[in-house]
Amino acid sequence: MNRILFFLFCIYLLAACSNKKFISDPPDYNAFLIDESRIDRETGKVRAEIEFWQNRLVRDTGSFVDMLELASQHSRRFQLSGDVHDLHKADSFYRRCLEKVKHTEPEIYFSLSQNAITKHRFRQAWQHLQQADSIGVNPYFLHLLKFDAAMELGLYQEAIMNLEQVKNKNAFDYLVRKAKFEDHNGRPGTALELMQQALMRAESAGKKSLVLWTKSNLADMYGHAGRVKEAYKNYLEVLKTDSSYLYALKGIAWIAYSHDRNTKEARRILNYILSQTNMPHLWLMLAEMAEWENDTTEKNKCISRFLSEAEKPAYENMYNKYLITVYTTETNESDKALALTQEEVSSRPTPETYSWLAWTYYKKGDTAKAARLINDYVLDKTFEPDVLLHAAFILKANGNRKLSTELFNKCQVASFELGPVAAAQIKQQLTGL
């Protein structure tokens, strides 16, 4: 009997030790998963605002103030519900406003530019800023927004040139953008310090929305740096301030899956988010979890759910990155992937889009062309782990074992960011090299 008790005690100790490795803990966030109508209530408030301003507009069809309010409310509802039609309605109202004011209000072009970035219409975003500039505008906001658009277009010199025109290097707007630029250039430590400074600025100004946004982005950066406990802490702080901030819940779901390997908890969180709002890419997270569990049937169901939503024309270019991945890796539709990647490279020739093009050619069997694209447009131009992972596979297939090994090792360090499936692939590749 004593030996049996000792055996059971050992099992208990092993379980306890295993649990200590978990970072996510359901009691920390269960309260945020109970309310099934939280987002409905928030969108209800916005709907009431829309009805109010719509009724005013009916009485005064020439009021551009009413149109601006309607545009703003539709943009706000999109952020809550994920209904892309609200984004298009916001655009429509902004354009009607411009007509009413005879294209003399640059701030409306600013709003159109930000909406265009959300829709991944980056050249259009840049054009709106050029139009604003031609009118004459506050240079502070113009430089900041030009930085945003230029970074998306791969115009990195143009981006930093505009950013450095901002005189106050301690301003929140400057710090968050400088952090993005440093992260792009492979200096994550500097990027983290800048984002921490930005958070202090937001907190001292008492701007709740900026604090929440900065903390959630800081949490992402902590995760990428391997500081997962700090990432988790920040996500929880965001949720305690605003329980409807679903982005933070998504971050916790990733920690539960990628760090803790707790797919049951991660799936529970993601299913809650999907019950509240429309985020098509979350179906791919669920598909990856099913793949990790070797559940091919569930994986295919999740991919189908993603495609049924993301392929709708209303989304325009918003999910091209994910569609390219699915077409090349899951559905074997390389021609569709090639058409999308060529469109992306044409509209914004960045290291990332070139890596998608290279990956597509690799999947089509043209490893030589894929390797040329990687060497010419990707290597030493970005430090994103998913891009480097594609590069590693391509270079290995093209015979460059030394460099591919180096890249696989770099990706292994970023295993949390890449996820368990990719981590297993990397381990397998390094074992075979």
Number of C-alpha atoms within 10 A of each C-alpha: 6 7 8 9 10 11 12 12 12 12 12 12 12 12 11 11 11 11 13 9 10 15 18 24 14 12 8 11 18 11 12 21 17 10 13 13 11 15 21 15 11 15 20 13 13 20 15 12 16 20 12 14 18 17 13 15 17 11 10 11 12 13 14 19 13 22 24 21 19 25 26 21 24 27 24 18 24 20 16 20 18 17 18 19 15 20 25 20 18 26 22 15 21 23 18 18 22 18 12 15 11 9 16 16 16 22 16 21 23 22 20 24 28 22 20 22 18 14 20 19 21 24 18 19 28 24 17 22 26 17 15 22 16 11 11 12 14 11 13 16 14 22 20 21 22 25 26 23 26 22 22 21 22 16 15 18 12 15 23 20 13 20 25 15 14 18 10 12 13 13 14 21 18 20 23 21 23 21 23 19 21 16 19 17 16 15 14 20 14 16 24 22 14 23 23 18 18 26 23 15 19 22 15 10 12 11 11 14 10 17 21 23 17 23 24 25 22 25 27 22 22 20 22 19 17 17 14 21 16 17 26 26 16 24 27 23 15 24 20 15 12 15 19 20 19 23 16 27 26 18 24 28 26 27 26 24 25 21 21 21 17 17 20 12 20 25 20 12 25 23 15 18 22 15 13 20 17 17 17 20 19 20 22 20 22 23 24 25 26 20 17 19 13 11 13 14 11 17 22 18 15 23 22 15 17 24 20 11 17 21 15 9 8 15 18 14 19 17 18 19 16 15 22 23 17 19 20 22 14 12 11 14 16 21 14 14 25 21 13 22 24 17 16 22 18 12 15 21 17 21 23 23 24 24 27 28 26 29 32 29 23 24 19 16 12 16 22 17 17 26 27 15 21 27 15 12 19 22 16 13 16 17 20 18 20 16 21 24 23 19 28 28 22 27 25 20 18 18 13 14 15 12 14 25 19 13 22 26 17 17 25 20 15 20 21 23 24 18 20 20 15 20 20 13 14 23 15 11 17 14 8 7 11
